[in-house]
Amino acid sequence: MSLSLYDASITVYIRMLGNLSHFLNKAETFAAAEHVELSTLTEAGLGHGMFPFARQIQMASDGAKSGGARLAGIEAPSMPDTETTFPELKERIAKTIAFLETISRDQVDGQEARQIVLTFPGRSMEFTGESFLLTFSMPNLFFHVTTAYAILRSHGVPLGKMDFLAGAQAAAPTA
């Protein structure tokens, strides 16, 4: 059985966004228990000119929705990047997942050779649908999800590898 472009993209985008939402839930629990202001976490970064946590969520959302849209040959919904609170970030993730759930398997499967051109100031990048997914879109998504994870970990939020891989499906430790 071969892996379809839909399975390698849309289902992974949705899964990783769900895991990101799980990170937010764990961070809220941690913040309440440790008396940490949630704004401390939304504004936190890793330094070196990297974007703060809230922007990492927005960029993961942007990457997933635009990746899915490009593979399906449709327009992604515009989201203004104004979220600053945990409820707003959770809503952003939920809206992104809801959009991705509107993309059908038929819109994506068979689009491995679709030409995708990304235009940036001063340059453009050309891909096939398959190379876009494997060499740009997925690495970009994982970069921002990983960075969000690392920011929370660096502030004491008790996230582990299974939270990253399985989100809310991660098995709770047994006593």
N, C-alpha and C positions, 0 to 999 in steps of 0.2 A: 504494500500500500504506500502510495506516495503522499508526502505532506503537501497540502494545498497552500496557496498564497494567502488565502483567507485565514486558515488555521495558524499560519506563521505570523500573521499580522494582527488582525482584529481581535482574535481571542487573547493574544499576548498583551496588546494595548490595554484591553479591559482588565485582564488579570493584574497587571502592574499598577494600574490606577486604583483598583480595589485594594491592593496591598498598601499603596500610598495613603488611602483613606484609613486603613488599619493603623498606620504609623501615627496619624493624627489622633485617633482614639486612644492609643497607648500614651501619647504625649499629654493628652488632656488628663488622663488618670494620674500620670506621674506629677504633672503640675499641681493638681489638686492636693495630692498626698504630700508633696514637698514644698507647698506654698510658693510656687514659681509662677510669675505672671505669664500668661500665654503670649503676650506681646514680646516678652523676652525671647521666646522661641521663634515667633514669626519674623522677628528682625535679626535673628542670629545668622551668622555666616561662618565660613571657614577662613576668611581673610584672603589676602593676596588678590584683591580685586574681584573675588567671586561674588555672585549674587546671593542675597539672603534667602532664608528658608521659604518665605512666601513666594518669592520670584521663582525658586526652583519648582514649586508646585505648578505655578502658571506655565512655566516652560515645558514641564512634563505633559501638562494638559495640551498645550499648543502642539507639541511634537506628535502626540497620539492622534489628536483630531485632524491635524493637517496631513499626517502620514496616511491615515485611513482614507481621507478625502482624495488625496492624490492617487492612491492605488485604485480607488473606485471611479476616478474621473469626475468628481463632483466638487462643489465648493464647501469648505469647512465653515461652520458658523463663527462669526466674529465674537470674541470675548475681550472686554476692554482692559484686563489686567489691573483691576482696581481692588482686588481682594486683600484685606489686611488682617482679618480675624479668622479664627479657626472655623466658625460656622460658614463664613464666606468661602474659605478654601475648600471645605467639604462640599458645598453647593457647586463650586466650580468643577470638582472632580465628578460629582454626580451628573452634571449637565454634559460633561465630556463623554462619560460612559453612555448616557442616554443617546447622544448623537451617534456614537460608534455602533450602538445596537440597532440603529436604523439602516446601517450599511449591510446589504445582503451578500451572501456568499457568491451569488451570480454576478454582482458588480465587481468583485475582486478576483475570483478565480479565473484564470486564463489571461490575466493582465501582466504576466511576467515580462513581456516584451514592450509594454506600454512605455512610451518616451515620457520621462519626467525631467523637467528642467527647473532648477532652482536658481533664482537670480538674487545676487547679493550686490552691495555697492562695490563696483569695480571688477566683478567677476560673475560667472555663472558656472553651474555644475550640471552635467547631463548624465542621466541614468536610464537604465531600463527599470521597469517595476521591480524586478527581482533584485537588481543591484542597489536600487534606492532603499529597499527594505533592509537588506543584509549589511550594507556598508555605510548607511547614513541614518536612516530612521530609527532602527532598533538601537544602534549604539548611542544615538542622541537621547532616546527615551531612558535607557539604562543609566546614562551619565547623570541625568537630572534626578532620577529616582534614587540613585546611589548617593548623590550629593545631599539630597534631603535627609536620607537615612543617616549619613555621617554627621550632619549638623545636629540632628536630634541626639544621636549617640554621644557626641562631644559635649552635650549639655546634660548628660546623665539619664536620658530616657532609656529604659531597659529594653532595647530592641536587640534581637539576635538574628542570626542567619535565617532561621525558619520564618521569622516575621517578614524578611525581605522576599523569601522564596514562596511562602504560602499565605502570608497575610493572616486574615482572621481564621483561616483553615489550619493555622499552625497549632499543633497539639499543645494543650496546657500541660505544664509539668505535673507529675503526680507526686503526692507526698509519701 
